[in-house]
Each structure stands twice: as structure tokens, then as C-alpha cells.
């Protein structure tokens, strides 16, 4: 898949666990894990917005396009 999810990198930079992020964003750990591993087929903009707000980052810090 040409879209790479760098959520684990941002979580490490912010020293935040999957459990903590899922609680703050308001989605299940299972769904966040699917997103983190790149297995998600889609992400809601509201979810992406919440993740960026919590991690204090831009969407481009999490999503990367690779040809």
C-alpha cells in the first residue's frame, strides 16, 4: 500500500502508549491498533483530527505517501 502510517513514530516521540492514546481519542485499542499497523482501509477525518490534537502534530506527520 502506498500510504504509510507513522502513528507509532509519533506515539514514541510523545511517549504515549496505545492504551493512553485510545482513551484520549475515544476509539478502541483494537481499532487504533489496526490503524497503527497500516491494516485500516479508511480513517475518519474526525478520528485523524483527534489523534493530531492529542499528539500535537499534523496529519502529514502520521500519513506518508510512498510511490
Buried (B, 14 or more C-beta within 10 A) or exposed (E): EEEEBBBEBBBEEEEBEBEEBBBBBEBEBEBBBBBBEEEBEEBEEEBBEBBBEBBEBEEEBBBEEEE
